Protein backbone atom coordinates (compact mmCIF):
# COMPACT_ATOMS: atom_id res chain seq x y z
CA UNK A 1 0.00 0.00 0.00
CA UNK A 2 1.41 3.38 -1.02
CA UNK A 3 1.23 6.07 1.67
CA UNK A 4 0.19 9.46 0.24
CA UNK A 5 2.93 12.15 0.44
CA UNK A 6 0.69 14.21 2.73
CA UNK A 7 0.83 11.47 5.35
CA UNK A 8 4.32 11.41 6.83
CA UNK A 9 5.68 9.41 9.69
CA UNK A 10 5.16 11.09 13.05
CA UNK A 11 8.91 10.87 13.63
CA UNK A 12 9.59 12.88 10.46
CA UNK A 13 7.47 15.80 11.62
CA UNK A 14 8.91 18.77 13.51
CA UNK A 15 8.82 18.43 17.31
CA UNK A 16 5.84 20.82 17.84
CA UNK A 17 3.73 18.73 15.44
CA UNK A 18 4.78 15.46 17.10
CA UNK A 19 3.90 16.85 20.54
CA UNK A 20 0.59 18.19 19.25
CA UNK A 21 -0.32 14.89 17.59
CA UNK A 22 0.57 12.96 20.75
CA UNK A 23 -1.52 15.35 22.88
CA UNK A 24 -4.49 14.99 20.53
CA UNK A 25 -4.26 11.20 20.67
CA UNK A 26 -4.04 11.28 24.48
CA UNK A 27 -7.17 13.45 24.59
CA UNK A 28 -9.02 10.92 22.42
CA UNK A 29 -7.90 7.96 24.55
CA UNK A 30 -8.72 9.61 27.88
CA UNK A 31 -12.04 11.00 26.65
CA UNK A 32 -11.10 14.69 26.93
CA UNK A 33 -11.81 17.24 24.27
CA UNK A 34 -14.65 18.48 22.13
CA UNK A 35 -18.14 17.04 21.91
CA UNK A 36 -18.75 14.26 19.40
CA UNK A 37 -20.10 15.07 15.96
CA UNK A 38 -23.81 14.40 15.33
CA UNK A 39 -24.35 10.69 14.74
CA UNK A 40 -21.02 9.72 16.30
CA UNK A 41 -20.94 7.07 18.99
CA UNK A 42 -20.90 8.69 22.44
CA UNK A 43 -19.80 6.80 25.55
CA UNK A 44 -22.17 6.73 28.53
CA UNK A 45 -21.64 9.59 30.99
CA UNK A 46 -21.78 7.23 33.96
CA UNK A 47 -18.36 5.74 34.71
CA UNK A 48 -18.41 2.03 35.65
CA UNK A 49 -16.17 0.57 38.34
CA UNK A 50 -12.50 0.92 37.37
CA UNK A 51 -11.89 -2.81 36.79
CA UNK A 52 -14.86 -3.09 34.43
CA UNK A 53 -14.49 0.23 32.61
CA UNK A 54 -13.65 -0.20 28.93
CA UNK A 55 -10.02 0.20 27.98
CA UNK A 56 -9.75 3.01 25.44
CA UNK A 57 -7.39 2.36 22.54
CA UNK A 58 -6.33 5.24 20.29
CA UNK A 59 -4.36 4.93 17.06
CA UNK A 60 -2.58 7.45 14.91
CA UNK A 61 0.42 7.35 12.63
CA UNK A 62 2.40 5.30 13.84
CA UNK A 63 1.47 4.46 17.42
CA UNK A 64 -1.16 2.78 19.59
CA UNK A 65 -1.97 4.23 23.01
CA UNK A 66 -4.08 2.49 25.68
CA UNK A 67 -5.83 4.36 28.50
CA UNK A 68 -4.39 1.98 31.07
CA UNK A 69 -1.78 -0.77 31.01
CA UNK A 70 -3.89 -3.40 32.78
CA UNK A 71 -7.45 -4.66 32.33
CA UNK A 72 -9.56 -7.31 34.03
CA UNK A 73 -9.35 -10.99 33.15
CA UNK A 74 -12.44 -12.54 31.57
CA UNK A 75 -14.45 -10.27 29.28
CA UNK A 76 -12.41 -7.21 28.39
CA UNK A 77 -14.15 -4.36 26.58
CA UNK A 78 -12.12 -2.08 24.30
CA UNK A 79 -13.26 1.19 22.74
CA UNK A 80 -11.04 1.68 19.69
CA UNK A 81 -10.70 5.11 18.03
CA UNK A 82 -8.81 5.97 14.86
CA UNK A 83 -7.33 9.41 15.58
CA UNK A 84 -5.01 9.16 12.58
CA UNK A 85 -5.13 10.52 9.05
CA UNK A 86 -5.24 7.09 7.34
CA UNK A 87 -7.28 3.91 7.72
CA UNK A 88 -6.31 1.66 10.64
CA UNK A 89 -7.66 -1.47 12.31
CA UNK A 90 -6.84 -3.25 15.56
CA UNK A 91 -6.01 -6.92 16.06
CA UNK A 92 -5.84 -8.39 19.59
CA UNK A 93 -4.26 -11.79 20.20
CA UNK A 94 -4.23 -13.74 23.45
CA UNK A 95 -4.32 -17.32 24.70
CA UNK A 96 -8.10 -17.50 24.20
CA UNK A 97 -8.21 -16.27 20.62
CA UNK A 98 -7.66 -13.49 18.13
CA UNK A 99 -10.11 -10.62 17.63
CA UNK A 100 -10.16 -7.62 15.33
CA UNK A 101 -12.01 -4.50 14.34
CA UNK A 102 -13.05 -3.71 10.81
CA UNK A 103 -10.97 -1.13 8.93
CA UNK A 104 -11.67 2.25 10.54
CA UNK A 105 -11.49 5.48 8.54
CA UNK A 106 -10.06 8.55 10.28
CA UNK A 107 -12.33 9.56 13.18
CA UNK A 108 -14.27 6.28 13.30
CA UNK A 109 -14.71 4.27 16.50
CA UNK A 110 -15.48 0.60 17.21
CA UNK A 111 -16.11 -1.52 20.28
CA UNK A 112 -14.35 -4.85 20.68
CA UNK A 113 -14.87 -7.48 23.38
CA UNK A 114 -12.12 -10.04 23.97
CA UNK A 115 -11.69 -12.85 26.47
CA UNK A 116 -8.47 -12.96 28.44
CA UNK A 117 -6.99 -15.28 31.05
CA UNK A 118 -5.73 -13.91 34.39
CA UNK A 119 -2.20 -12.45 34.29
CA UNK A 120 -2.08 -12.64 30.51
CA UNK A 121 -0.25 -10.29 28.15
CA UNK A 122 -2.39 -9.48 25.11
CA UNK A 123 -0.71 -8.36 21.88
CA UNK A 124 -2.36 -5.42 20.06
CA UNK A 125 -1.41 -4.20 16.57
CA UNK A 126 -2.63 -2.59 13.37
CA UNK A 127 -2.69 -5.14 10.55
CA UNK A 128 -2.70 -2.64 7.68
CA UNK A 129 0.33 -3.31 5.43
CA UNK A 130 3.48 -1.87 6.97
CA UNK A 131 1.80 -0.28 9.99
CA UNK A 132 3.02 -2.80 12.58
CA UNK A 133 6.59 -2.42 11.33
CA UNK A 134 6.23 1.36 11.68
CA UNK A 135 5.49 0.96 15.42
CA UNK A 136 1.74 0.38 15.62
CA UNK A 137 1.83 -2.35 18.26
CA UNK A 138 1.60 -2.56 22.05
CA UNK A 139 0.61 -4.93 24.87
CA UNK A 140 -2.08 -4.99 27.53
CA UNK A 141 -1.91 -7.21 30.63
CA UNK A 142 -4.77 -8.61 32.66
CA UNK A 143 -5.17 -8.80 36.41
VOROLO-98328 format. One line per field, with one value per residue (C-alpha): z, y, x. Coordinates in Angstrom, 2 decimals. Layout:
BEGIN
up = Z; ...
north = Y; ...
east = X; ...
This chain:
BEGIN
up = 0.00; -1.02; 1.67; 0.24; 0.44; 2.73; 5.35; 6.83; 9.69; 13.05; 13.63; 10.46; 11.62; 13.51; 17.31; 17.84; 15.44; 17.10; 20.54; 19.25; 17.59; 20.75; 22.88; 20.53; 20.67; 24.48; 24.59; 22.42; 24.55; 27.88; 26.65; 26.93; 24.27; 22.13; 21.91; 19.40; 15.96; 15.33; 14.74; 16.30; 18.99; 22.44; 25.55; 28.53; 30.99; 33.96; 34.71; 35.65; 38.34; 37.37; 36.79; 34.43; 32.61; 28.93; 27.98; 25.44; 22.54; 20.29; 17.06; 14.91; 12.63; 13.84; 17.42; 19.59; 23.01; 25.68; 28.50; 31.07; 31.01; 32.78; 32.33; 34.03; 33.15; 31.57; 29.28; 28.39; 26.58; 24.30; 22.74; 19.69; 18.03; 14.86; 15.58; 12.58; 9.05; 7.34; 7.72; 10.64; 12.31; 15.56; 16.06; 19.59; 20.20; 23.45; 24.70; 24.20; 20.62; 18.13; 17.63; 15.33; 14.34; 10.81; 8.93; 10.54; 8.54; 10.28; 13.18; 13.30; 16.50; 17.21; 20.28; 20.68; 23.38; 23.97; 26.47; 28.44; 31.05; 34.39; 34.29; 30.51; 28.15; 25.11; 21.88; 20.06; 16.57; 13.37; 10.55; 7.68; 5.43; 6.97; 9.99; 12.58; 11.33; 11.68; 15.42; 15.62; 18.26; 22.05; 24.87; 27.53; 30.63; 32.66; 36.41
north = 0.00; 3.38; 6.07; 9.46; 12.15; 14.21; 11.47; 11.41; 9.41; 11.09; 10.87; 12.88; 15.80; 18.77; 18.43; 20.82; 18.73; 15.46; 16.85; 18.19; 14.89; 12.96; 15.35; 14.99; 11.20; 11.28; 13.45; 10.92; 7.96; 9.61; 11.00; 14.69; 17.24; 18.48; 17.04; 14.26; 15.07; 14.40; 10.69; 9.72; 7.07; 8.69; 6.80; 6.73; 9.59; 7.23; 5.74; 2.03; 0.57; 0.92; -2.81; -3.09; 0.23; -0.20; 0.20; 3.01; 2.36; 5.24; 4.93; 7.45; 7.35; 5.30; 4.46; 2.78; 4.23; 2.49; 4.36; 1.98; -0.77; -3.40; -4.66; -7.31; -10.99; -12.54; -10.27; -7.21; -4.36; -2.08; 1.19; 1.68; 5.11; 5.97; 9.41; 9.16; 10.52; 7.09; 3.91; 1.66; -1.47; -3.25; -6.92; -8.39; -11.79; -13.74; -17.32; -17.50; -16.27; -13.49; -10.62; -7.62; -4.50; -3.71; -1.13; 2.25; 5.48; 8.55; 9.56; 6.28; 4.27; 0.60; -1.52; -4.85; -7.48; -10.04; -12.85; -12.96; -15.28; -13.91; -12.45; -12.64; -10.29; -9.48; -8.36; -5.42; -4.20; -2.59; -5.14; -2.64; -3.31; -1.87; -0.28; -2.80; -2.42; 1.36; 0.96; 0.38; -2.35; -2.56; -4.93; -4.99; -7.21; -8.61; -8.80
east = 0.00; 1.41; 1.23; 0.19; 2.93; 0.69; 0.83; 4.32; 5.68; 5.16; 8.91; 9.59; 7.47; 8.91; 8.82; 5.84; 3.73; 4.78; 3.90; 0.59; -0.32; 0.57; -1.52; -4.49; -4.26; -4.04; -7.17; -9.02; -7.90; -8.72; -12.04; -11.10; -11.81; -14.65; -18.14; -18.75; -20.10; -23.81; -24.35; -21.02; -20.94; -20.90; -19.80; -22.17; -21.64; -21.78; -18.36; -18.41; -16.17; -12.50; -11.89; -14.86; -14.49; -13.65; -10.02; -9.75; -7.39; -6.33; -4.36; -2.58; 0.42; 2.40; 1.47; -1.16; -1.97; -4.08; -5.83; -4.39; -1.78; -3.89; -7.45; -9.56; -9.35; -12.44; -14.45; -12.41; -14.15; -12.12; -13.26; -11.04; -10.70; -8.81; -7.33; -5.01; -5.13; -5.24; -7.28; -6.31; -7.66; -6.84; -6.01; -5.84; -4.26; -4.23; -4.32; -8.10; -8.21; -7.66; -10.11; -10.16; -12.01; -13.05; -10.97; -11.67; -11.49; -10.06; -12.33; -14.27; -14.71; -15.48; -16.11; -14.35; -14.87; -12.12; -11.69; -8.47; -6.99; -5.73; -2.20; -2.08; -0.25; -2.39; -0.71; -2.36; -1.41; -2.63; -2.69; -2.70; 0.33; 3.48; 1.80; 3.02; 6.59; 6.23; 5.49; 1.74; 1.83; 1.60; 0.61; -2.08; -1.91; -4.77; -5.17
